[in-house]
């Protein structure tokens, strides 16, 4: 069956389905013409993924369950612990917010708050195990950063090898100095460009690029 039919049967979008394929949670057979051809097993798998995502199970946990390297029981126990941690976090945030509301009701403004004291309270709570974030949202930023760094390092290494080959060739058959300088500058410029792109990419990710996993 085609992907449009799958969308209707499972109730998730084409983008969701493609995302699960990219993450290795779903392997779809190809027809002779190269197009994806979904079957009943794919429908069941997608419904299983959809169910676990509704429980906020992270993508990596779902992968382990589907691969059989982790049982459903272990997965759900982990998720239960995550819920308890999240409840603890929310209770702490509610307590902090209630205190701030009480101060605001007495006319205190943001400028009048002792921000240093407020931050110290949060730090003290964090040291006791509280996390001021949603522990169930998979952090894709780290994965994107790692992928970008690895890709950049591969390109830089290749450019370094190109420099070595040029120097080796020059030692066997010397080139005119201007030609040699040009040949050596090309890989160096490319490597510099890769580094600049990597820095920009990391900045984009750290600025809060949309966390894809949180949507699926």
VODRENRO-365104 format. One record per atom (N, C-alpha, C): residue in three letters; x negated, y negated, z negated; residue number from 1; atom name. Coordinates in steps of 0.1 Angstrom, whole numbers, plus 2048, in hexadecimal, padded with zeros to 3 digits. Each point is the difference from the previous one (the first is absolute). Layout:
<pts>
 fivo  px  py  pz tigu lolum
  ala   X   Y   Z  NUM    CA
...
</pts>
This chain:
<pts>
 fivo  px  py  pz tigu lolum
  unk 7F8 80C 800    1     N
  unk 808 7F4 800    1    CA
  unk 7F7 7F4 800    1     C
  unk 806 7F5 805    2     N
  unk 7F8 7F3 801    2    CA
  unk 801 7F8 7F3    2     C
  unk 7F7 7F7 7FF    3     N
  unk 7FE 7F8 7F3    3    CA
  unk 80D 7F9 7FC    3     C
  unk 807 7FB 80A    4     N
  unk 80D 7F9 7FD    4    CA
  unk 80A 809 7F9    4     C
  unk 801 80C 804    5     N
  unk 808 80A 7F9    5    CA
  unk 7FC 802 7F2    5     C
  unk 7F2 801 7FE    6     N
  unk 7FB 802 7F3    6    CA
  unk 803 7F5 7F7    6     C
  unk 7FF 7F4 805    7     N
  unk 803 7F4 7F8    7    CA
  unk 80F 801 7FB    7     C
  unk 809 804 808    8     N
  unk 80E 801 7FC    8    CA
  unk 802 80B 7F6    8     C
  unk 7FA 80B 802    9     N
  unk 802 80C 7F8    9    CA
  unk 7FA 7FE 7F2    9     C
  unk 7F4 7FA 7FF   10     N
  unk 7F9 7FE 7F3   10    CA
  unk 803 7F3 7F9   10     C
  unk 804 7F6 808   11     N
  unk 803 7F3 7FA   11    CA
  unk 7F3 7F8 7FD   11     C
  unk 7F5 802 808   12     N
  unk 7F5 7F8 7FE   12    CA
  unk 7FC 7FA 80E   12     C
  unk 7F8 7F6 800   13     N
  unk 7FD 7F9 80D   13    CA
  unk 7F4 807 807   13     C
  unk 7FF 7FD 80D   14     N
  unk 7F5 805 808   14    CA
  unk 7F3 7FC 7FA   14     C
  unk 7FF 7F4 7FA   15     N
  unk 7F4 7FC 7FA   15    CA
  unk 7FC 808 7F4   15     C
  unk 80A 804 7F8   16     N
  unk 7FD 809 7F5   16    CA
  unk 7FA 80E 805   16     C
  unk 807 805 80B   17     N
  unk 7FC 80D 805   17    CA
  unk 7F1 7FF 805   17     C
  unk 7FD 7F6 808   18     N
  unk 7F3 7FE 805   18    CA
  unk 7F6 7FF 7F4   18     C
  unk 804 7F9 7F6   19     N
  unk 7F7 7FE 7F5   19    CA
  unk 7FD 80E 7F9   19     C
  unk 80A 808 7FE   20     N
  unk 7FE 80D 7FA   20    CA
  unk 7F7 809 809   20     C
  unk 801 7FE 80D   21     N
  unk 7F8 808 809   21    CA
  unk 7F1 7FB 7FF   21     C
  unk 7FE 7F3 7FF   22     N
  unk 7F3 7FB 7FF   22    CA
  unk 7F9 804 7F3   22     C
  unk 808 801 7F5   23     N
  unk 7FB 804 7F3   23    CA
  unk 7FE 80F 7FF   23     C
  unk 804 808 80A   24     N
  unk 7FE 80E 800   24    CA
  unk 80A 808 7F9   24     C
  unk 80C 7FA 7FD   25     N
  unk 80A 807 7F9   25    CA
  unk 809 807 809   25     C
  unk 7FF 7FD 80D   26     N
  unk 809 806 80A   26    CA
  unk 7F8 803 80D   26     C
  unk 800 80C 805   27     N
  unk 7FA 803 80C   27    CA
  unk 80A 804 80A   27     C
  unk 801 7F9 80B   28     N
  unk 80B 802 80A   28    CA
  unk 7FA 806 80C   28     C
  unk 807 80A 805   29     N
  unk 7FC 806 80D   29    CA
  unk 802 7F7 80C   29     C
  unk 7F9 802 80A   30     N
  unk 800 7F9 80C   30    CA
  unk 806 808 80C   30     C
  unk 809 7FA 807   31     N
  unk 806 807 80C   31    CA
  unk 7F6 800 80B   31     C
  unk 803 806 80B   32     N
  unk 7F6 801 80B   32    CA
  unk 7FD 7F2 806   32     C
  unk 80A 7F7 7FF   33     N
  unk 7FE 7F3 805   33    CA
  unk 7F8 7F7 7F6   33     C
  unk 7FD 805 7F5   34     N
  unk 7F8 7F8 7F6   34    CA
  unk 808 7F9 7F6   34     C
  unk 80D 800 801   35     N
  unk 809 7F9 7F7   35    CA
  unk 802 809 7F3   35     C
  unk 802 7F9 7F5   36     N
  unk 803 808 7F4   36    CA
  unk 80D 807 801   36     C
  unk 800 80C 7FA   37     N
  unk 80D 808 801   37    CA
  unk 802 805 7F1   37     C
  unk 80A 7FA 7FA   38     N
  unk 803 803 7F2   38    CA
  unk 809 80C 7FF   38     C
  unk 7FF 808 7F6   39     N
  unk 808 80C 7FE   39    CA
  unk 807 800 7F2   39     C
  unk 807 80A 7FD   40     N
  unk 807 801 7F3   40    CA
  unk 7F7 7FF 7F4   40     C
  unk 7F4 806 801   41     N
  unk 7F6 800 7F5   41    CA
  unk 7FB 7F2 7FE   41     C
  unk 7FF 7F8 80A   42     N
  unk 7FB 7F2 7FE   42    CA
  unk 80B 7F8 7F9   42     C
  unk 80D 803 803   43     N
  unk 80B 7F9 7F9   43    CA
  unk 7FF 803 7F1   43     C
  unk 7FF 80D 7FD   44     N
  unk 7FF 804 7F2   44    CA
  unk 7F4 7FA 7F9   44     C
  unk 7F4 800 807   45     N
  unk 7F5 7F9 7FA   45    CA
  unk 802 7F1 7FD   45     C
  unk 806 7F9 80A   46     N
  unk 802 7F2 7FE   46    CA
  unk 80A 7FE 7F5   46     C
  unk 80A 808 7FE   47     N
  unk 809 7FE 7F5   47    CA
  unk 7FA 803 7F3   47     C
  unk 7F6 809 7FF   48     N
  unk 7F9 803 7F4   48    CA
  unk 7F7 7F3 7FD   48     C
  unk 7FA 7FB 80A   49     N
  unk 7F7 7F4 7FE   49    CA
  unk 809 7F4 7FB   49     C
  unk 80B 7FE 807   50     N
  unk 809 7F6 7FC   50    CA
  unk 805 801 7F1   50     C
  unk 803 80C 7FC   51     N
  unk 804 803 7F3   51    CA
  unk 7F6 7FC 7F6   51     C
  unk 7F3 805 802   52     N
  unk 7F5 7FD 7F7   52    CA
  unk 7FD 7F1 7FF   52     C
  unk 801 7F9 80C   53     N
  unk 7FD 7F2 800   53    CA
  unk 80B 7F8 7F8   53     C
  unk 80C 805 800   54     N
  unk 80B 7FA 7F9   54    CA
  unk 7FD 801 7F1   54     C
  unk 7F8 80A 7FC   55     N
  unk 7FB 802 7F2   55    CA
  unk 7F3 7F8 7FE   55     C
  unk 7FC 7F8 80A   56     N
  unk 7F4 7F8 7FF   56    CA
  unk 7F3 809 7FF   56     C
  unk 801 80C 805   57     N
  unk 7F4 808 800   57    CA
  unk 7F6 7FB 80A   57     C
  unk 7F3 7FE 7FC   58     N
  unk 7F6 7FA 809   58    CA
  unk 7FE 809 80C   58     C
  unk 7FC 7FB 80B   59     N
  unk 7FD 807 80C   59    CA
  unk 7F6 80B 7FE   59     C
  unk 7F5 7FE 7F9   60     N
  unk 7F6 80A 7FD   60    CA
  unk 806 80C 7F8   60     C
  unk 809 7FD 7F7   61     N
  unk 806 80B 7F8   61    CA
  unk 809 808 809   61     C
  unk 807 7FA 809   62     N
  unk 809 807 809   62    CA
  unk 7F8 809 809   62     C
  unk 7F4 7FA 805   63     N
  unk 7F8 808 809   63    CA
  unk 7FB 80D 7F9   63     C
  unk 7FC 7FF 7F3   64     N
  unk 7FB 80C 7F9   64    CA
  unk 80B 80A 7FE   64     C
  unk 80C 7FB 7FD   65     N
  unk 80C 809 7FF   65    CA
  unk 803 808 80D   65     C
  unk 800 7F8 80B   66     N
  unk 803 806 80D   66    CA
  unk 7F5 80A 804   66     C
  unk 7F4 7FD 7FD   67     N
  unk 7F5 808 804   67    CA
  unk 7FF 80D 7F7   67     C
  unk 807 7FF 7F4   68     N
  unk 7FF 80B 7F7   68    CA
  unk 7F5 800 7F6   68     C
  unk 7F8 7F5 800   69     N
  unk 7F5 7FF 7F6   69    CA
  unk 805 7FC 7F3   69     C
  unk 80C 7FB 7FF   70     N
  unk 806 7FC 7F3   70    CA
  unk 80F 805 800   70     C
  unk 804 805 7F5   71     N
  unk 80E 804 7FF   71    CA
  unk 80A 7F4 7FE   71     C
  unk 80C 803 803   72     N
  unk 80A 7F5 7FE   72    CA
  unk 801 7FD 7F1   72     C
  unk 7FF 80A 7F7   73     N
  unk 801 7FE 7F2   73    CA
  unk 7F5 7F6 7FB   73     C
  unk 7F4 803 804   74     N
  unk 7F5 7F7 7FC   74    CA
  unk 802 7F2 806   74     C
  unk 804 7FF 80C   75     N
  unk 803 7F3 806   75    CA
  unk 80A 7F8 7F8   75     C
  unk 80B 807 7FC   76     N
  unk 80B 7F9 7F9   76    CA
  unk 7FC 7FC 7F2   76     C
  unk 7F8 809 7FA   77     N
  unk 7FB 7FC 7F2   77    CA
  unk 7F7 7F3 801   77     C
  unk 7F8 7FF 80A   78     N
  unk 7F8 7F4 802   78    CA
  unk 809 7F4 802   78     C
  unk 80B 802 808   79     N
  unk 809 7F5 803   79    CA
  unk 807 7FC 7F3   79     C
  unk 804 80A 7F8   80     N
  unk 807 7FD 7F4   80    CA
  unk 7F7 7F8 7F7   80     C
  unk 7F3 803 7FF   81     N
  unk 7F6 7F8 7F8   81    CA
  unk 7FF 7F2 806   81     C
  unk 801 7FF 80D   82     N
  unk 7FF 7F3 806   82    CA
  unk 80C 7F7 7FC   82     C
  unk 80C 807 800   83     N
  unk 80C 7F8 7FC   83    CA
  unk 7FE 7FB 7F2   83     C
  unk 7FB 809 7F7   84     N
  unk 7FE 7FC 7F2   84    CA
  unk 7F7 7F4 7FF   84     C
  unk 7F5 801 807   85     N
  unk 7F6 7F5 800   85    CA
  unk 807 7F3 805   85     C
  unk 808 801 80B   86     N
  unk 806 7F5 805   86    CA
  unk 80A 7FA 7F6   86     C
  unk 808 809 7F9   87     N
  unk 809 7FB 7F6   87    CA
  unk 7F9 7F8 7F5   87     C
  unk 7F4 806 7FC   88     N
  unk 7F8 7F9 7F6   88    CA
  unk 7FC 7F2 805   88     C
  unk 7FC 800 80D   89     N
  unk 7FC 7F3 805   89    CA
  unk 80B 7F6 800   89     C
  unk 80C 805 805   90     N
  unk 80C 7F7 801   90    CA
  unk 804 7FB 7F2   90     C
  unk 800 809 7F6   91     N
  unk 803 7FC 7F2   91    CA
  unk 7F7 7F6 7FB   91     C
  unk 7F3 801 803   92     N
  unk 7F6 7F6 7FC   92    CA
  unk 803 7F3 807   92     C
  unk 802 800 80D   93     N
  unk 803 7F4 807   93    CA
  unk 80D 7F9 7FB   93     C
  unk 80A 808 7FD   94     N
  unk 80C 7FB 7FB   94    CA
  unk 7FE 7F9 7F2   94     C
  unk 7F7 806 7F8   95     N
  unk 7FD 7F9 7F3   95    CA
  unk 7F9 7F3 802   95     C
  unk 7F6 800 809   96     N
  unk 7F9 7F4 803   96    CA
  unk 809 7F5 806   96     C
  unk 809 804 809   97     N
  unk 809 7F7 807   97    CA
  unk 80A 7FB 7F6   97     C
  unk 805 808 7F6   98     N
  unk 809 7FC 7F6   98    CA
  unk 7FA 7F5 7F7   98     C
  unk 7F3 802 7FD   99     N
  unk 7F9 7F6 7F8   99    CA
  unk 7FF 7F3 807   99     C
  unk 7FD 801 80D  100     N
  unk 7FF 7F3 808  100    CA
  unk 80D 7F9 802  100     C
  unk 80B 809 802  101     N
  unk 80D 7FA 801  101    CA
  unk 804 7F8 7F3  101     C
  unk 7FD 806 7F5  102     N
  unk 803 7FA 7F3  102    CA
  unk 7F9 7F2 7FF  102     C
  unk 7F3 800 804  103     N
  unk 7F9 7F3 800  103    CA
  unk 806 7F6 80A  103     C
  unk 804 805 80C  104     N
  unk 806 7F7 80A  104    CA
  unk 80D 7FB 7FB  104     C
  unk 808 808 7F8  105     N
  unk 80C 7FB 7FB  105    CA
  unk 7FF 7F5 7F6  105     C
  unk 7F4 7FF 7FA  106     N
  unk 7FD 7F6 7F6  106    CA
  unk 7F9 7F4 807  106     C
  unk 801 800 80E  107     N
  unk 7FB 7F4 807  107    CA
  unk 7F2 801 805  107     C
  unk 7F9 80B 7FD  108     N
  unk 7F2 801 804  108    CA
  unk 7FF 802 80F  108     C
  unk 7F8 7F8 807  109     N
  unk 7FD 802 80F  109    CA
  unk 7F4 808 802  109     C
  unk 7FE 803 80D  110     N
  unk 7F4 808 804  110    CA
  unk 7F3 7F8 7FC  110     C
  unk 800 7F3 801  111     N
  unk 7F5 7F8 7FD  111    CA
  unk 7FD 801 7F1  111     C
  unk 80A 802 7F8  112     N
  unk 7FF 800 7F1  112    CA
  unk 7FC 80D 7FB  112     C
  unk 801 80B 808  113     N
  unk 7FC 80D 7FB  113    CA
  unk 7F1 801 7FE  113     C
  unk 7FD 808 7F6  114     N
  unk 7F2 803 7FD  114    CA
  unk 7FC 80B 80A  114     C
  unk 7FC 7FD 80C  115     N
  unk 7FD 80A 80A  115    CA
  unk 7F5 809 7FC  115     C
  unk 7F6 7FB 7FA  116     N
  unk 7F5 809 7FB  116    CA
  unk 805 80A 7F6  116     C
  unk 808 7FC 7F7  117     N
  unk 806 80A 7F7  117    CA
  unk 808 80A 806  117     C
  unk 808 7FC 80A  118     N
  unk 809 809 808  118    CA
  unk 7F8 80A 807  118     C
  unk 7F5 7FB 807  119     N
  unk 7F7 80A 807  119    CA
  unk 7F9 809 7F7  119     C
  unk 7FC 7FC 7F4  120     N
  unk 7FA 808 7F6  120    CA
  unk 80A 80B 7FC  120     C
  unk 80C 7FD 7FE  121     N
  unk 80A 80A 7FD  121    CA
  unk 802 80A 80A  121     C
  unk 800 7FC 80D  122     N
  unk 801 80A 80B  122    CA
  unk 7F4 809 800  122     C
  unk 7F4 7FA 7FF  123     N
  unk 7F4 808 800  123    CA
  unk 800 80A 7F4  123     C
  unk 804 7FC 7F5  124     N
  unk 801 809 7F4  124    CA
  unk 80A 80B 803  124     C
  unk 80B 7FD 807  125     N
  unk 80A 80B 803  125    CA
  unk 7FA 809 80A  125     C
  unk 7F8 7FB 80A  126     N
  unk 7FA 808 80A  126    CA
  unk 7F6 80A 7FA  126     C
  unk 7F9 7FB 7F6  127     N
  unk 7F6 809 7F9  127    CA
  unk 807 80B 7F9  127     C
  unk 80C 7FE 7FC  128     N
  unk 808 80B 7F9  128    CA
  unk 807 809 80A  128     C
  unk 7FD 7FE 80D  129     N
  unk 805 80A 80A  129    CA
  unk 80B 7FB 809  129     C
  unk 804 7F3 7FE  130     N
  unk 80A 7FB 808  130    CA
  unk 7FB 7FB 80E  130     C
  unk 808 802 80A  131     N
  unk 7FC 7FC 80E  131    CA
  unk 80A 7F6 805  131     C
  unk 7FC 7F4 804  132     N
  unk 809 7F6 805  132    CA
  unk 802 801 80F  132     C
  unk 804 80C 805  133     N
  unk 802 803 80E  133    CA
  unk 809 80C 801  133     C
  unk 806 803 80C  134     N
  unk 808 80B 802  134    CA
  unk 7F7 80C 803  134     C
  unk 7FF 809 7F6  135     N
  unk 7F7 80C 802  135    CA
  unk 804 809 80A  135     C
  unk 80C 7FF 805  136     N
  unk 805 80A 80A  136    CA
  unk 7FE 7FB 80F  136     C
  unk 7FC 7F4 802  137     N
  unk 7FD 7FB 80D  137    CA
  unk 7F2 805 804  137     C
  unk 7FF 807 80B  138     N
  unk 7F3 805 805  138    CA
  unk 7F8 7F4 805  138     C
  unk 7F4 7FF 7FC  139     N
  unk 7F7 7F5 804  139    CA
  unk 7F9 803 80D  139     C
  unk 805 7FB 80B  140     N
  unk 7FB 803 80D  140    CA
  unk 7F4 7F7 802  140     C
  unk 7FF 7F5 7F9  141     N
  unk 7F5 7F6 803  141    CA
  unk 7F2 806 7FE  141     C
  unk 7FF 809 7F6  142     N
  unk 7F2 806 7FE  142    CA
  unk 7FD 809 80C  142     C
  unk 80A 807 805  143     N
  unk 7FE 809 80B  143    CA
  unk 7FD 7F8 80D  143     C
  unk 806 7F4 802  144     N
  unk 7FE 7F8 80C  144    CA
  unk 7F2 7FA 7FF  144     C
  unk 7FC 7FC 7F4  145     N
  unk 7F3 7FA 7FE  145    CA
  unk 7F5 80A 803  145     C
  unk 802 80C 7FA  146     N
  unk 7F6 80B 802  146    CA
  unk 7FF 803 80F  146     C
  unk 80B 801 807  147     N
  unk 800 803 80E  147    CA
  unk 7F8 7F5 808  147     C
  unk 803 7F4 7FD  148     N
  unk 7F9 7F5 807  148    CA
  unk 7F1 800 7FD  148     C
  unk 7FC 803 7F4  149     N
  unk 7F2 800 7FC  149    CA
  unk 7F9 80B 808  149     C
  unk 806 80C 800  150     N
  unk 7FA 80C 807  150    CA
  unk 7FE 7FD 80F  150     C
  unk 80B 7FA 806  151     N
  unk 7FF 7FD 80E  151    CA
  unk 7F5 7F6 803  151     C
  unk 7FF 7F6 7F7  152     N
  unk 7F6 7F6 802  152    CA
  unk 7F2 806 7FF  152     C
  unk 7FE 809 7F6  153     N
  unk 7F3 806 7FD  153    CA
  unk 7FC 809 80C  153     C
  unk 809 807 806  154     N
  unk 7FD 808 80B  154    CA
  unk 7FB 7F8 80C  154     C
  unk 807 7F5 802  155     N
  unk 7FC 7F7 80B  155    CA
  unk 7F2 7F9 7FE  155     C
  unk 7FE 7FC 7F3  156     N
  unk 7F3 7FA 7FD  156    CA
  unk 7F5 80B 801  156     C
  unk 802 80C 7FC  157     N
  unk 7F6 80A 802  157    CA
  unk 7FD 803 80F  157     C
  unk 80B 800 808  158     N
  unk 7FE 802 80E  158    CA
  unk 7F7 7F5 806  158     C
  unk 803 7F3 7FC  159     N
  unk 7F8 7F5 805  159    CA
  unk 7F2 801 7FB  159     C
  unk 7FE 805 7F4  160     N
  unk 7F2 802 7FB  160    CA
  unk 7F9 80A 808  160     C
  unk 807 80B 804  161     N
  unk 7FA 80A 808  161    CA
  unk 7FC 7FA 80E  161     C
  unk 809 7F8 805  162     N
  unk 7FD 7F9 80D  162    CA
  unk 7F4 7F8 7FF  162     C
  unk 7FE 7F9 7F5  163     N
  unk 7F4 7F8 7FE  163    CA
  unk 7F3 809 800  163     C
  unk 801 80B 7F9  164     N
  unk 7F5 80A 7FF  164    CA
  unk 7FD 805 80E  164     C
  unk 80A 804 808  165     N
  unk 7FE 805 80D  165    CA
  unk 7F9 7F6 809  165     C
  unk 805 7F3 7FF  166     N
  unk 7FA 7F5 808  166    CA
  unk 7F1 7FF 7FD  166     C
  unk 7FD 800 7F3  167     N
  unk 7F2 7FE 7FB  167    CA
  unk 7F7 80C 805  167     C
  unk 807 80C 7FF  168     N
  unk 7F8 80C 804  168    CA
  unk 7FD 7FF 80F  168     C
  unk 80A 7FC 808  169     N
  unk 7FF 7FF 80E  169    CA
  unk 7F5 7F6 804  169     C
  unk 800 7F5 7F8  170     N
  unk 7F6 7F5 802  170    CA
  unk 7F2 805 7FD  170     C
  unk 7FF 809 7F6  171     N
  unk 7F3 805 7FD  171    CA
  unk 7FA 809 80B  171     C
  unk 809 806 808  172     N
  unk 7FC 809 80B  172    CA
  unk 7FD 7F8 80C  172     C
  unk 809 7F6 803  173     N
  unk 7FE 7F8 80B  173    CA
  unk 804 7F2 7FD  173     C
  unk 7F6 7F8 7FC  174     N
  unk 803 7F2 7FB  174    CA
  unk 808 7F8 809  174     C
  unk 80A 7F9 7FB  175     N
  unk 809 7F7 807  175    CA
  unk 7FA 7F1 7FF  175     C
  unk 803 7F8 809  176     N
  unk 7FD 7F1 7FE  176    CA
  unk 807 7FC 7F3  176     C
  unk 7F9 7F7 7F9  177     N
  unk 804 7FC 7F2  177    CA
  unk 80E 7FA 801  177     C
  unk 804 7F7 809  178     N
  unk 80D 7FB 800  178    CA
  unk 80B 80B 802  178     C
  unk 7FD 809 809  179     N
  unk 80A 80B 802  179    CA
  unk 801 809 7F3  179     C
  unk 7F5 802 7FA  180     N
  unk 800 808 7F3  180    CA
  unk 809 7F9 7F6  180     C
  unk 7FD 7F3 7FF  181     N
  unk 808 7F8 7F5  181    CA
  unk 80F 801 803  181     C
  unk 804 7FE 80D  182     N
  unk 80E 801 804  182    CA
  unk 806 80E 7FC  182     C
  unk 7F9 80A 804  183     N
  unk 804 80E 7FD  183    CA
  unk 802 802 7F1  183     C
  unk 7F7 7FB 7F8  184     N
  unk 801 802 7F2  184    CA
  unk 80B 7F7 7F9  184     C
  unk 802 7F5 807  185     N
  unk 80A 7F7 7FA  185    CA
  unk 80F 805 802  185     C
  unk 802 807 80B  186     N
  unk 80D 805 803  186    CA
  unk 806 809 7F4  186     C
  unk 7F9 80B 7FC  187     N
  unk 805 808 7F5  187    CA
  unk 801 7F8 7F3  187     C
  unk 7F6 7F7 7FE  188     N
  unk 800 7F8 7F4  188    CA
  unk 80D 7F7 7FF  188     C
  unk 803 7FA 80B  189     N
  unk 80C 7F7 801  189    CA
  unk 80C 808 7FE  189     C
  unk 801 80C 806  190     N
  unk 80C 809 7FE  190    CA
  unk 801 804 7F2  190     C
  unk 7F5 804 7F9  191     N
  unk 800 803 7F2  191    CA
  unk 805 7F5 7F7  191     C
  unk 7FB 7F4 804  192     N
  unk 804 7F4 7F8  192    CA
  unk 80F 7FD 802  192     C
  unk 805 802 80C  193     N
  unk 80E 7FE 803  193    CA
  unk 809 80A 7F8  193     C
  unk 7FB 80D 7FF  194     N
  unk 807 80A 7F9  194    CA
  unk 801 7FD 7F1  194     C
  unk 7F5 7FB 7FB  195     N
  unk 800 7FC 7F1  195    CA
  unk 80A 7F4 7FE  195     C
  unk 800 7F6 809  196     N
  unk 809 7F5 7FF  196    CA
  unk 80E 805 800  196     C
  unk 803 809 80A  197     N
  unk 80E 805 801  197    CA
  unk 804 808 7F3  197     C
  unk 7F6 808 7FB  198     N
  unk 803 808 7F4  198    CA
  unk 803 7F6 7F4  198     C
  unk 7F8 7F6 7FE  199     N
  unk 803 7F6 7F5  199    CA
  unk 80E 7FA 802  199     C
  unk 804 7FD 80C  200     N
  unk 80D 7FA 802  200    CA
  unk 80B 80A 7FD  200     C
  unk 7FD 80C 804  201     N
  unk 80A 80B 7FE  201    CA
  unk 802 802 7F1  201     C
  unk 7F6 801 7F9  202     N
  unk 801 802 7F1  202    CA
  unk 807 7F4 7FA  202     C
  unk 7FE 7F4 804  203     N
  unk 807 7F5 7FB  203    CA
  unk 80F 801 803  203     C
  unk 803 804 80C  204     N
  unk 80E 802 803  204    CA
  unk 807 80A 7F7  204     C
  unk 7F9 80B 7FE  205     N
  unk 806 80B 7F7  205    CA
  unk 801 7FB 7F2  205     C
  unk 7F6 7F9 7FB  206     N
  unk 801 7FB 7F2  206    CA
  unk 80A 7F5 7FE  206     C
  unk 804 7F9 80B  207     N
  unk 80A 7F6 7FF  207    CA
  unk 80E 806 7FE  207     C
  unk 801 80D 802  208     N
  unk 80D 806 7FD  208    CA
  unk 807 804 80D  208     C
  unk 7F8 807 809  209     N
  unk 806 805 80C  209    CA
  unk 80B 80A 7FC  209     C
  unk 80B 800 807  210     N
  unk 80B 808 7FD  210    CA
  unk 7FD 80F 7FD  210     C
  unk 804 805 7F4  211     N
  unk 7FD 80D 7FC  211    CA
  unk 80A 809 807  211     C
  unk 7FB 807 80B  212     N
  unk 809 808 808  212    CA
  unk 807 80C 7F8  212     C
  unk 7F8 806 7F7  213     N
  unk 805 80B 7F9  213    CA
  unk 80B 7FD 7F7  213     C
  unk 801 7F4 7FC  214     N
  unk 80B 7FC 7F6  214    CA
  unk 80D 800 808  214     C
  unk 800 7FF 80D  215     N
  unk 80D 7FE 807  215    CA
  unk 805 80E 805  215     C
  unk 7F8 80A 7FF  216     N
  unk 804 80D 806  216    CA
  unk 804 80A 7F6  216     C
</pts>
